[in-house]
Each structure stands twice: as C-alpha cells, then as structure tokens.
C-alpha cells in the first residue's frame, strides 16, 4: 500500500478532491491534515481507519501496545517499570482477550479489520517517526484484541480507585469522620465540559452540542479528528488512536453525541489475606474459608538494567495489585467490571456509527460498560438525550469509600445486578443541559464529584442568550471566571491587622474580576496567595498527620504509580475551598493563616512584580520521548510548542495547574468541538497539537496556536474542498471587534432554578413534573430566607436569620460531600427545599444507632401549599423525593427527625408509610425519629 505522504509535506499540492486509493479505500485530507476516509463497506473502512492511524500515529500506537502488554520498560527503561508491573498484575491483556471473545461476531470482525489495517500501515508509519530509531525499536504486531487492551489501559485509572487508598489513610490518621474531608475533583481523575442547546436557544432552531474533554494532555494528542464514510454511514468525530470507530464525540449528519466522565464509582479494592502453600502456590481467605488462588510469575525486561520478576496473583475478588507476598504487609486486590463480566461495551461502537436518531444512540449505549459516562445527544428532528451509560455494580456503599475486607461476604457484589442508570429530560423552557462532572445526574453513582462551579458558570453563560451559533460557543469554551476563589478572597477581606503592603494587595485582589486571564497580573497574585495558603495549611498541626515528611505510606506501602493520588499538598490545593470553609480550623485561625500569607505575598510582590498569568501558566504535556526533529509547523518557538494560556482548574477553561505545587498544567481541554444539527458543515473542532503525530510534519502542531487562543477549525464535509494545501485558517476567538464572542460579565438568567440541570425529574399524574436542582446559595438566598423566616417554618429553626446568614449556611452545606440541598420545582416553580445528609456525618447520628444504608432527609414546603394547593401536595412531593433517594440501591432506609411538636409533619410521614421511632434530644430541639424502608415500599 502507498501512503498519502505528499499531503503531509509542506508545499505539496495534490489535486483537489482526488483522494488516493489504498486497499479499496480513499484517503483525503483537509487544510489541517485531518484524514477523511471513504470506502465501499464498513469492514474496509475499519481497516482504512487502522491504516491511516498507523501512518499518522505509529509511535503513539506502539507506545499504547507496549502499555497494554506491560513491556514499556524494555525500551523506555526503569522509569516505566512501575506501570509494567501494575498492568501485568491487573491482568489488562488477559481481560482484553476475554472481552474480545465475548464480542458479537460482526463486532469482532470489525475490530479485527481495524487491527489488520494498523499492521499494514505500521512499518511505513515507523519509517516516518524518528522515535523508533531513537530507542532502536521496531514496530510489533497488533492482535485482534489489542484495541480492547488499549481502551482498558487508558481507562483503568480513570475512575480513580487509588482515592480509596487516600481516604483509608485519612480515616486512620485524622479519624473516620474526616474520611471525605478532601473530597473534590482530585489528582488522577479526568473530566470534561459538555452542553446541549435545544432549538429554542439557537439561531437556526436546531440543537447545538458542544464541549471539551479534560484529560491529561499527551503529545501526540489522545483524540484524533477523523471522518469515516461508506454507503452505510458518514461520521465525523474525535477518535481515540488505537480504537476503531468514534466512541466519545461524533456527528453522523443525523445525530450527534458527546460524553463527560460521570465520576461514578465502579471499581473496588479488597484487603486480602494470603498464605503460601508447601508447593509454592498461594491460598486466599474468602467468605467460605481458604482456597487456592491463581498465581504465576512474569519477567519484565528493562532497558539498561536487569530484568525484574513479578508474581501475578488473582483471588476470587480480582487481581492483586498491591503487596502480594503472603504474610508480608498489606495485600489489596482490584475488582473491576470488565474483569468480572468479560464485557467492555465495544458492541456499542459500530452501532453509534450507524445511528440516525437519538433513539438509536440511546439503544446503542444500553450496551456500554467502561468507563461510566454522562451522555448528551441530539438529532436533526430536535430530539435530545441526557443519560448515564456504563456498568455500576450493586454492592454496599462502604465499597465506594475505602478498602474493604475480602473475607466478609457483606462486601460482595450482587451477581449480575447493576445500579439503574439515571436519565433526565432536556426539553423544556430552559432548553439547556450541562454536564461538567458535578454532583448532578450521576450523583447516586459516586462519592467524589467536581465542584459545581464549571456547571453553574456554563449554565449562566448559556442562559444569557437564545440565539446561539456555533462560532459563539468559543465564549463559553474560553471563560476564565474562577468561582472557587470566593472563599479565600472572603477570608482575605476580613483578615485582621494587615501591614500597608498587604493592605494594598488585599485592595487589589478584592477589586479583581476573578478571571484567570492570560494577561492578568492580578490572576498571578491570586495564584501566589493560594500557593502560600496551601503550604501554610499543609504545615498546620491539624494536618500534620497526613503531611509529615516522614510518612512511609506515601513511599513504601503503596506502589509509586499511585503517588499522585496520595500526595497531600495537591490534595489540600484542590480541596482548598472546602478546607477554608468547614470547621477543620477555627475561623480565627483561618483568618490568621490567610493574613500571614497576604503579608508574605505582598512582600515578595514588592521585590518582584508579578508577571502575567499566561507567562507562568504553560502547558506541560506528557510525552513518551522528547521530540527528535525540528517541528516544521511552529519552528523552534518554544512558546508555540508549550503555550501559556488562560484559565485554571475550576474555570470553564479548565487548564488544571496543581495549587501549591506548580503553575504549569498538564490537564486541560484535550479537544474542543461544536456539533451543529442544522448544518454539519457549520460544526467546529480543535485539538492541542495537530492531526499528525510525526515530528516535523506540517500538521504536527499546526493547531496549537488555534487551540491556545480558543479558536476552532471548520469541519469540512464537502469532498471537493479536501486536499487543499493553502490553509484557510478562520479564527473564532474573543475580540473587541467581535463583541458577540465576549463572555457576559454579569450572572445570566440560568442562575434561576428552572435553568439548572436536575439531579432527578419525575412526572406525577395529576400534580405535574417535579425537578430537583441543586441550591445555588447566592442566587437562592432571597427565596430561601423568605421561606425559613415565616412563622409556619418555625420548626426549621432559622426564623431570626438574616439573608446573609441563610446564604452562608447553604454555602457551608454546599461545601460538604455528605450534605446536599436541593430546590424542588413543580412545573418549573420552586415548591420546596429538600436536604439530604448521611447520618454518620451528622449530629443526629449520635442520637440513635445508625444502620448501614441509612440516609437522612429534611423537607420544607414552600408557602404555596397553604394557598389553595392541590390535595395531597406534600405527599406528591414526597413521592418524588423518596424515589430519588431510593434510586441509589445503597440507600436502604430513609431517616427523618421532625420537631416532636410538629404533629402535622408526623401525621403526614405516617400516611406516606414511615414508622415512628423514639424521641431524641438535640441541642436545638426535641425531635421524633421516623423511618421508611425500601421493604415498606416493596423495593427490597
């Protein structure tokens, strides 16, 4: 076969519209070198995709193949041994083989065709990639199951199971009640923004779907822009090199889809007890006693060093990934769905390519497994979809939090049972759906979610207009408001007895618009203050137990691969907002700590004035090897290769530095896309580098300047416009000359409850549609203050509170991972305040014997109930609230504790099915407990 080499060489001028035929397929490229493939049938097209990817990404494909097999150290050296050891212990390759064997025959043939194409193109691709020569490596052979292995190795750490190791140590060192103290979008997790606008919000009257996946940015990029066309389908999208089809972000011309990480928890860690048998084998202790476990030994070849031996052990729970030497230290196994079920969800991929409607996408996603995603989709008929897709096993809630004992049957998975996956309606007056890894649609499935700032900000921006276009989406992609700065700046405002320089710093930062813009020196000063506060907090005696320099558990007890999840300073940096809010330190101590940081930062700023944020906040991508040849697309300009950009980890433009560690960032938008359902050719996209992974290619990094300023390239769909060599580089960045591209500076209408994403939506016959949306403390303070201070709400205990006190209370609630507040909307109108809590983490838990599966709720009905509301008003609302609580199978019993004098509330609870319990004494009231079990509702 011949490759389309000329279209990669600067100055080449192939004929427009004349694709090169290779193995019964045609390869076209657009201005940006993006491959457009056309073939006679789907199997030939899959082979073409593999072949074209091998030409453009040979080194990347070879890197991924070695990562699957655990053989990276054979050419990368000792630094890769930790990964090789883990991937062998986790049995990634063996699991991929199992999953391949379970594929439908037609899917297996399709994946095999892709692997065949990779093999046909690798030799030629390797000749163009200087990395092979640099390490003396020849490309190996892809097996039919290799793409499934690539998917597994890419996502095995995606759900962040090492966070359970961190929580385990926090519980041991700071106390059980502090286990989730650092809960936030922590190191090692990857997230995304995504949003859908129905036709009611767009200029064309057709839906728009846009967003950007946040991942660790790799060079070459983790997403590959591509077009796949045959008589059955014609799809553009972002493929994962090494994987056939378009899994995450695609547009078939009829329907488009996009995903974000659901932040679900579906991988468990078990503490195993092992012993050696006389013949050298291994036995494990299970619920039924000791039994023979699988064990064998493998050899890891290491370039420049002696080989290493690794014992691979697997118990009935899963592969042992930590420890493993019987009787020597802690031993932990990993249980993850593909290993248990032999299913990965690849049968979904060819079905997505053939989808023509939202219903088709929905049906295809019913077969999805790994990872668990939130999905948005829309089609040209205006239909929309908002759901979770994936496999979440049914097991005790404790499994989500920490390492659990392997021999205790209470922690086993329920064979064959999966948690029902939530979905929500998009259509409605708002016409907006947002997904940003927040505690939203997927709340019943996880423990730690991203802070709500990105989701709220996107909703505010989108709610400001009803005439959105594809080009205007850049204003959302590039928004730099850092909402998480509020708490630190609030403490700074009240910091006592500052010196003159620190006073000037305070005045400057309090006037700052809180945007992390690249040209902002105020943003730099804020970042300096944040860093200093993080380090002072890390040095505080209250956290010494997890930040002490002599901690052996961060270096010895757990593999080095997991250190990003176990490093205390990054954990403190990411959780800073909540740590400065909750009662970890007395309020006066927090003020003093921030004041000391202000003095230090102000003194340093007087000596060294701050540089613009963009000079410090630069991209630092991961590469298996550094570049070996000059880059023709950007020359030797290091700033173009490693650009400085705006944003930060809690901005919509989520370029995640590590607060307290570095201003550089390695995680951020790994791609951007806008899918237009009116005209696919008006869609837009961009990646951090370029279409080619070959250093020196014209398209290796030609999209970097575009990406850095938030602009997008056009999606070309006219075959006659392909193969051009003179770039037509349109930019869609925000400029003063183009005010439509400028983000609003004032909060938009989506601050209103009706425009927020719902965590639960339920239509109740004869009553209306009930939606539960998170409370926005600032936006809802006036509404809530009016409710809680009425005489009818005297039992709520806030009758004498001011509006600001109400706001502060719900900001505190919002900061807690165990407590949540929601507004209940009846047909879009606020109808009730609904709060949930975990009794173990609440004072009520000290007043009764908390059972596993207990889940507490508080309820305040809005004044509308007494104004001619329909009969059964409160019971109807309770129906929706209880359905939401019991949508999580880990919740076995609802707990309420109304004031013992509130006879009306108690009678209502009994009518609904609650069983009254004892009275309890609380500091603020005498309460009466009441309980509602799943069994009472026939759900057990």
N, C-alpha and C positions, 0 to 999 in steps of 0.2 A: 504494500500500500504506500501511497505517497501522501505527504503531509502538506498542509496549506502554509508552507514556511514563508512565502513571499509576503503574505498579508501581515506577518509579524515583523518584517524588516523595514526600518524607516526608509521612506522614499519609494517603496514598491507601489505599483499602480495596476492591480488586476482589473479586469473588465467588470464594470458594474453589473450586478445581477447574475453573473456567471459563476455559479458555485463549482467547486472542484468535486468530482465524483470519486469516492473512495469506498470500495466494497459495497456498491449499490446504495450509497448514501451521498448526499451533497453537504458540503461544509461551507457556510457563508460566514462572514464577519462584518460587524458594523464599524463605525468610526472608532470605537473604543476596543476593538479586537474581541468583542463578545461573540462566542460561537452561536450560530443559528444552524441547526441540523435538520435535514429533510430526508426522509427515507420512505420506502414503499410499504413498510409494515412496522408494527410495534417492536418485534424482536430485532429486526435490523436496526431500528432506531436506538434500542438499548445498547446494541453493540457499537453503534456510532458514538453514543454518548461516552462509553468507556474509552473508545479510541481517541476521541477528541480531548478528553480529560487527561489521558496519558501524554498527549503531545504538549499540553499547556502546563500540566502539574505533575510531571513524572517524579520529581524529588519529593513532593508532598505525598503522593500516593505511596512511594516506597517507605517514607517515614511512617505513614499510618500502618502499612502492612507489618513493619517490624514492631510497632507498638502493640498490635494485636497479638503477635506471637511471643512477645517478651524477649526480643532479640536486639533491641536498640543498642545495648551496651557493646555489641560485637563490633560496631563501627563508631559509636559516639563516646565510648569509654566509660569510666567508673561513674560519671555523673548520672548515667542512665540506669544504673543497676537497681536503684530503688523502685523505679517504675516496672522494670522487667520482673523483679521479684513479686511485686503486687499483682501484676496482670496474670502471672502464672498461678499464683496462689488462688486468685479469684476465678480461675479457670475460664477466662474470657473466650479463648479459641474453642475449647470444648463446648461451651454454651452456644457459640455461634454455629457450630456444626449441628448441634441438637435442634436449634431453631430452624436452620435451613432444611433439615429433614422433615420438619412439620409444615413447611410451606405447601400451599396448593400447587399442583403440578405446573400450571401455567405461570404462576409467580416464580417458581424455581427455574423454569426455562428462561424467563425474562431476566432474572438476576444473573444466571449463568451467561447469557448473551452479553451482559454488561462486563462481567469479568473477562470473557473472551476478548472483547474489544480493548480492555486495558492491556491484556497480554500482547495483543497485536501492535499496540502503539508504544509500549514502554521502552523498547530498545531505541527507537528513533527519538522519543522524548528525552531519554537519558543522555543521548549524544549532545543535546542542546543545553542540558542542565549541568553547570560546572561543579555542582556539589558532589556528584558521583565520583568525578576524578579526584576531588579534594580529599575524599576519605578512602579512595580505592575500592569503591563499591560497584558491583554490577547489579542491575535490577533483577529481582526474583520473580517468581510466578504466583499469580493470584489464583486461588482456588474459588470454586463457585460460592463457597460460604464466606469468603473474605469480606465482602461488603457488609455482611451482618456483624462480623467481628469489628470492623471499623466503627459501625454505629454503636456497638456495645462499649468499646474502649473510649469512645468520645463522650459517652453519657454515663459511665459507671459512677463517676464522682459528681454528676450533675445535680442529684438530689441532696448532696451534702451530708451523707451519713456520718462523716467524721465529726460533725457538730455534736453528735451524741457523746463522743468521747470528751469534748469540751464541757458539755453540760454535766457529765458524770464527775469530772474533776471539780467543777464549780460547786456542785452539790456537796462533794466531800470536803472541800476546803472552806467554803463560805456558808454552807448549810443548805438543806433541802429546799427551803423557801426561796433561795436565791438562784435556783437552777436555771431559770429563764431570764435572769437579770439582764443578760447581754443580748437578748433576742432582737435580731434585726436582719437586714439583708447582708449576711456576713461573708467573710472571705470564702472563696471557692464556689459560691453559688453564682449562677448566671441568670440574668433577667432580660426583660425586653419591655418596650412600649408598643402598644398597638391600639388603634382606634378605628371605629366604623361610623360613618355618617350616612344616614338614610337619605333618600332623595329629598326629603323635606329640608335638608340642611345644605344642599349643593346647588351650584349654579345650573347644572344640567337636569336636575330632577332625578338623577340616577345615583346609586350609592357610590361612596368612595371608601377605600380601605387603605390605611397607611400605618407606618410604624418603623421601628428599628430594633432588631435583636441586640441585646447587650451580652457580649461574651468576652472571654479573654481573646484579645486580638492577636492573631497569628499572621506571620508573613511567610508564605502566601496566605491569603485570607481563607477563613473557614467557610465562606459562602462563595459560590461560583454563579455568576449571571449566565443564563443559558436559555435557548429556545429549542424545543423539541416538537417536530411536526411530522405527521404521517397522515394517511387518509382518515384514521380514527380520531385524531385529536391534533391540536396545535396549541402548545402551552409555553408561556414564558414564566420564568421564576428564578429563585435562588436555590441552586442545588448544593449539596454537600459533596465535595470531591471524594470519590470512592463509593458513593451511594447512587444507585440508579433512580431516575425519576426526580421529582421535586417534592420533598416531604413537607417543608415548613411554610413556604411563601410562594404562591403560584397564581396564575391568571390564565384560564383556558379560553378566554374570549367570551365565555358564557357565565362563568362563576369564578370568584377569586376567594382565596383563603389566606389566613395568617395566624401565627401562634405566639404565645408567650409561655414561659415556664410557670406552671401552676403553683410552684412551691409546695407541692404535695409531698407527704412522707410515705414512702412505699418500700423502703429498704430497712431491714432490722439487723441489729447487732446482738449476738448472744454470747454470754460468758460461758465458755466450755470448760469441762473437766476431762482431761485426757490422762491415759496411762499407757505405758509401753508394755507390750506382751513379750513373753520369753523369746519368741521368734523374730523380734524386732518390729512387729506391727504396732498398730495404735488402736486403743479402745477409747470410746467416748461414753460419758454418762448421759443417758436420756431419761425421759419420764418412766420408762419401763426397765431401767437398770443399765448395766454396762453392755456394750455391743461393739462389734468390730467396725471401725471406720475405714474409709478408703485412705490409702497413703501410698505415695510413690515419690521418687526423687528425680529432679531435673537439674541440668547443668546450664548455667548462664555463662556464655563466653563474653569476655571483657577485653576490649582493645587496650593493649598496653599494660595489662595486668593478668594475674592468674584467674582461671575460671572460678566461679562460685557455685556451690551446691545449694539447692533449695528443696525442702521437703514440702510436698503438696498434700495437704490433709483435707478431707471433706467429711463432715458429720451429717446427720440427718437434717440439721438446720441449713447447712450450706458450707462453702469453703472457708477454711480457717485463714484469716488474713493478718492476724496479729498474734505473735507468740507461736505456739505450736509444738514447742519442745515439752513433752509431757512432764509435769512436775516442776517446770522452771518458769515461773512468772505467769502473768495473765495471758489467757488464750481467748481470742474473740473470733467468732465466725460471722460471715455476712450472708444474709438471706435476701435475695432479690428476685422479682417475678420471673424474668426470662429463664433463670436457672431452675426455678421450681416448675414452671409450666411448659418450657420449651417453646414459648411464643414470644415474638418480638414485635409483631404488628406489620411486617413487611407486605402482607397481602393488601394492606391499605394503599400502598404506593401506586401500583398501576391503576387502581380504581379511581384515585384522585385525578390522574391524567385524563381519564375518560369522563370525568364529571361535567355535567352541563347545568346542573341546578344545585341550590343549597341542599335540597333533599338528598342528592347524590353524595355530596360531601359528607353530610350527616351520617348516611348509611355506611360510607367507607370508614369513617372514624370510629364506628362501633367496634371495629376490629383492632384499633390501635392499642399498643401496650406501653412502650418505653421511648422517651420519658413521658410523664404525665403533663399535658399541656392544656392551657386555656385557648380556645379557638374562636376566631371571628370569621364569618364568611358572608358573602352577598352575591346575588346574581343579577343578571340584566333585567329580570322581571321585577326586581325590587325586594325579593325575599331576603331574609337575613338569618344568621345563626350565631348564637353565643353559648358555648358549652365547654365542658371539660372532657378531654379524651385521654384514655390511658387505663392502667391497671393499678388499683389500690386495694391491697388485700384487707380482709376483715380480721382484726386482731385487737388486743387490748390497747387502750390509749397509752399506757406506760411504754409500750414498744416504741412509740413515736419519740419519746423523750430521751431515753437512755439505753444503756446496755442492760439486757435482762437475762436471767438465769436460763440456761439451756435445758436443765433437767426438770423444770417446773412446767407442767402441761398447761398452766393458766396462760402462758405467753405464746402458745402455739397459734399458727394461722388456722382459720377455719377453712378446711379443704374445699377448694372450688368456689369459695364465696368472695365476692368483690364488693367494695363500697359503691352504692349508686352514685353516678356522676352528675353533678349539678348542671343545670342549664337555665337560661333566662331569656326573656323576650327582649328584642331590641326595638321593635316598632312601638311607637307611642309619641306623645307630644314632644319629648326631648329629641328623639332621632339621633341619639349618641350612645355608643357603647365604648368603654375604655377598659383595657387590660394592661396592668403595669406591675404585676407580681404582688399587688397589695392584698390585704385580707378582704377579699371580695367574694366572687363567685366560688372560688375554691376553698373558702375558709374552713368548711368541715373536714378537709382532707389533710391539713398540715398543722404545723406548730409555729414556725417562724416565717414571716412574710416581710416583704419590703415595706418600709414606712409608706404612709398613704400620700406623701407629697407629690410624687410624679402623677399618680392617677388623678388627684384633685386638680392639679395645675392643668393637665391636659383637658379635663372637663371644663375648666374655667375658660381656657382659650377657645375651645370649640364652641362653647355656648355663646360666645360673643357675636357669632355671625350665622346667617342662614343662607349664605351664597358662596360656599367654599368651592375652590377649584383645586386641581392637582398641584399647580405651582405654588399656591398659597400654603400648602402643608409644610413648607420649609419653616414658616414662622413658628410652628409647633415643634418640629424636629430640633430646632436650634434654640429653644427657650432656655434661659440660664438662671431663672429665679431659684435661689437656694432657700427653700422654705424651712429647712431644718436648722437654719441659723437663728431662728426666732428665740429659742430658749437661752442660748449663750448670750445673745445681744440683750435679752431681757435682764439677765443677771448682771451684765456689764452696766446697764443703765442704773442699777441700784447698788453697784459696788461702792463701798464707803471710802472716804478719805484718800482719794487719788491725788498723786502729785500733779504738777502742771502739765508735764508731757503726757501722762496717762489720761488726764482730763481732755487734752486735745485729741488723743486717739479715740477716746470714748465719743466725743462730739462728732468726730469724722465718721466713725462706724455707725453711729445712730442716724446719721444723715444718708448713709449709703443705701442704694436702692435694692441691695441684696441680690444683685445679678452678678454671677461669676463670669463676666465678660473678659475676653482675651486682653483687651487694652486697659482693664481696670486695675489701678494700683490699690484701690480700696479692697478689692477681692483678695489681693495678695496679703494685705494687712490682716484681713479676717482669717485667712488660712494660717498666718503666723500665730495669731492669737489662739486659734483652735489647736494647733500643734502644741503650743506651750501648755494649754489647759489639759490636753490629753496626757502629757508627760507628768504634770503635777498630780493628776488624778491617779495615774499608774503608780506614783510614788507614795500615795496616801496610805496610811496604815490600814484603812478599811479594805484595801485591795491587795495588800502585801502578800497574802496567801496565794494569789494567782499570778503575781508579777515578780516575785522574788527571783533574783538572778540564779539561785542555786536549785531551781525547780528541776528535778530529774525527769519528771513525767513528760516534759516538753522535748527532751532529747533522747532519753533511753527507752522508756517504756513503750512508746509508740513509734512506728516507722517514720522516718524523716519525710516521707511523702505527705504525711498528714499535718506537718507543722504549720502550713498556712491557716488551718482551722484551729490550731492550738496556741497560736501566738497571742499573748494577752494584749499588747499595745494596739494592734489593729482591731481587736475585739472592742476595746474601750473606745477607739476612734470612731468606729462605725456605730456604736451604741451611745455616743456621747450625748445626744439629745435626751434620751431617756434617762441616762445616768445623772444628768443635771436636773432632772425633773422629779424622779422618785426619791424616796427617803433613804437612799444609801448614805448620804452625808446630811447632817443638819443644814438647814437653809443658810445659817450664818457661815458655816464652813464653806459652802459653795460660793457665797459672795466673796469671802476672803480669798479663796483659791483663784477666782476669776480676776479679782483686783490685783493679786500678785502677778498673774500672767500679763495683765494690762501694763503694769509698771515695767516688766521685763521687755515686752514687745515694743513699748514706746521708746525705751532707752536704746534698743537696737535700731529702731527706725530713725532716730536722730543721728546715729552714726552711719547707717547705710540705708538711704531712702529705698523704698520698695520698688522693685521692677514690675512691669505689667504682668498680670497673671499668666498670660499666654507665653511669656518667656520662660516660666518655670513649669507650667503645666503642659508637659510634652508627652507624646505617645512613645511608649516603650514596648513594642510588640515582642512576642515570643518567636524565636527562630531556632530551628534545629542546628543550623550552621549560619555564620555571618555571610554576607554577600561576598562572592569571589570575583565578580566582574563589575565594571562600571555600569551604572544604570542610565541607559540612553534616554529614558523618559524624563528624568529630572537632573541629569548631570551629576555633579558631585556636591550639590547643595544639601548639606545635612539637614537643614531646617525643612526642606521639602520632603525628605525621607522620614524624618522624625518631627512632624509639625507640632507647634504649640497651638492649642485650641482653647476655646472657652468651655464652660460647664464644670460640673463636679458630680459626686456620686448621687446626690438627691435632687439634682436638676433633671428636667426632661432631657436635656442634652447631658446624658449620664456618662460622663467621662470620669471614671472612678479612680481618683487618687486614693491613697491609704492614709487617712488622717493620723497624724502623729508619727508617720514613717517616711513618706515621700510625697512630693507634689507631682511626680511623674504618674502616668496612668497606663495600665496595661489592659484594662477592661473598659469597654465602651461600645458604641454602635459598630457592630461587625458588618452591617449593611444598612441601607435605608431604602424604603420602597413606598410607592403610592400606586395603588391599583384603581384605575378608573373603570367603572362598569358602564359608562356611557360610550366611551371610545377607548379601546385598549391602547391605541397608539398615543393617547394622551397620558399614559402611565409614565412613571419616572422611577429611577433607581440609581444607586451608587454603592461602591464598596471602598474600604480604606485604601487599597492599593491599586489593583488593576485586574484585568481578565487573565493575564498570563502570570504564571509562577516562575518564569525563566528570567533570571537576572540579565540585563542588557536588552531585553525586548522592549519595543516601543510601548507595549501595553503592560509592562510590569508594575509601574507605579503611576501611570498617567491619570488615574482618578484621585490620587492623593490630594492635590490642591482642591479639587471639586469637593471631596468629602470633608476636608478640613474647614471649609467655609460654609458647609451645609447645603451646597447646591446639589442638583440631581441631573443625571443624564437622561435623555429621552429613551423610551422603549420603542425600538424600531420594529414595525410589523410588516412593512411593505418590502417584499423580497427584492424589488427593483432598486431599492435605496441602499442595499448592502454592498459591501466590498469597497466602499469609498476610502481613500487614504488621506484626504484633507479633512481634518476634524472640524465638525460644526459644533463648537463647544458652547452650548447655551448655559447660562448661569441663572440660578433662581435663588440667590442669596438676598438677605435683607439689605436694602439700601435706602438712603434718604430720598432718592429719586423714585423709588418704588414703595410708597407707603403701605400698599396692600400687603407687603411681605413683612411688615414690622409687627412684632407681637404686642398685644394690648398691654398697657402698664397698669390698668385697674382690674380688680377682680370682675369676672364676667358673670353672666346670668346663671352659669352652671353651679355657682355657689348655692343656688336654690335647691332644695332637696329633690324635686322632681327630675332634675337633670343629672343626678348622681347614679353610678352603677349600683344595682341592687345585689345584696347577698342572697335574697330569697324573694320570689314572686309567686303569688298564688291567687287564682280566681276562685271566689267563694260565691256560690249560687245565691242570688237574692241580696247580696251585700256589695259586691264589687271586687276589684283587684287590689290586693294588699301587697305592697312592696316594702321590704326592709332595706334601708340605706344607712350607711354609717353617719353618725352625728359629726358635723363639722363644727367644732366648738366656737370658732369665731363667727361663722355665718349664722349659727342657730342660737346664739346666746340670748338674743332678744326673745325669740319664740319660747325657749325653754324657761327663761326667767318668768315670763308671763304665766306659764303653766304651774311651775313649782311654788310660786308665791301666792296662789289662790287659796282661799280658806278650804276649799274642797280637797286640796292637796296637802293638808296639814300633816298627814301621816308620813309624807315624804321627807319631812324634817329640814326643809330649806326655806321656810316662809319668810325669814328675816334676811335672806341673802340678797346682795346686790347683783346687778347684771354681770359685773366683772368677776365676782366670786363664783357665779354659776359657770362663766366661761372657764375660769381657772380649774374648777372641779372637773369639767369634762375634758379639758386638755390633759389633766392628770390621768383620767380614765383612759384616754386615747393613747397614753404612753405605756400602758400596762399590757403585756401579752396575754394576761389571764382574765382581763375585764374588758368588756366592749359595750358600747352604747349605740343604739340604732333609733332612727325615726321610722315609725310605721306610717306609710302613706296609704290612704284609701282613695283609689282613683286619682292619685297624684296629690291629694290634700293631706297635710300632716294630721294624724289621728291619734298617735300615742308615742310615748317614749318607752322603749324596750331595752333593758340592760341584761347582759349575761355575765356570769362570773364562775370561776372554778372554786368551789367551797374550800378546797385545801389551801388556796391562796387568799382567803377572805376571813375576816374576823368571825363570821358565822361558823366557820369550820372548827373553832374552839368550843362551840356550844353544843355540838352533837357529834356522834360517831359517823364520820364521813365514810361512805361506801365507795368503792371503785365504780366509776361511771356516773356519779352524782354530778349534776350541772345546775347551777342556780340561776334564777331569773328575777328581775324586778320589772314592774309594769306600772306606768302612769298613763291613764286615758286622758285625752285632750278634753277641754270643756265642751266640745261639740256633742258629747254623749248626753248632756243634760238639755240639749236644745232640740228636742223632737227627733232624736236619732232613732234609727230603725230598731225594732225589738231584737234583742239578742246581739246588740252591737259589740259589747265586750267579749261575749263568747265567740263571736265570729273572728275577732282579732286574735283571741287566744288560740283558736284553731290554727291560724297561720303561724303564730309564734311557736306552738308546740310542734307543728310539722317541721319547722326549721330546725329546732333543737334536735328532734329525733331523726333528722336526715343524716346525722352522724351516728353510725351504729355504736360508737364508743360511749354515747350518752345513754345510760340505762334508766336514770331516774331524774326527773325534774324536781328541784327543791325551791320552795318559796317561803318567805318569812315575813308576812304582813304584820303590821301592828295588831296586837291581840285585841285591841278595842275596835278594830275596823271590821265590824260584823258583816257589812255589805260585801267586802272583798272575800272574807272567809266563806260566806254562803255561796258566792259565785264560784270559788275554787271547788267546793264540794259538788256543785252542779256539773262542772266540767269533768269531774272524775278524780280529783285529788283526795287523798286520805289525810285527815288531820293528824298532826303529831303533837308533841309536847310544847308547852310554852318555854321560851328561853329568855334569859336576861342579857340584854345588850346595853352598852353604856348609854345609848340614846333612846332606848325603848324596851318594852317587854313585847316580844314577838311570838307568834304562833307558827310553828313549822307545819308545812303541808307538803305531801309528796305525790308525784304522779309517775307511775312506772310504765315502761313500754308494754308490759304484760296487760296492764289495765286497759290499754288501747288496742289490744290484740296484735301488737307489733312484735312480740317476743318470738 
